[in-house]
Amino acid sequence: MSSLCDKCFAPGACCKGFMLNQGSFCFYAPKSRVEAVLRERNYPFVAVGKNAEGAWLFSCTKLSPKGRCTIYKDRPYACIALAPAGDPLCVHFKGAEAGDPTIDINTDPYKKDGWDKV
């Protein structure tokens, strides 16, 4: 069965520079504490920086060179819950299937359409 992910023109883009909604530690804790919590929860993510509001941004360490998940069957629930085209992290969000040049996947996706306020 084919999924929208199989047609993705930017595999792995959804696994880079995302926010985790795991409580206030994601927003205010020092990087060492954030990384400790990620290890405790066995998440394959690393903190890669902060957005304009100071919230930590994460990227997955389990992507293949082609941008595909190398732990797909055992991926964290946060990954399972991310529905293709259902989140601004997905390059197919809001009809960008053809590679819409007006959608910049390198900007903070939560800024688009007020998702940072949800």
Protein Blocks (a to p, Z undefined) as FASTA:
>chain_A
ZZfklmpcbghklmgoiacdebjklmmmcfklmmmmmmmnopabdcfbdcfkopacdddf
kbcfkopafklmmgcfklmmmcghiafklmkgghilnopakbcfkbcfklggolmmZZ
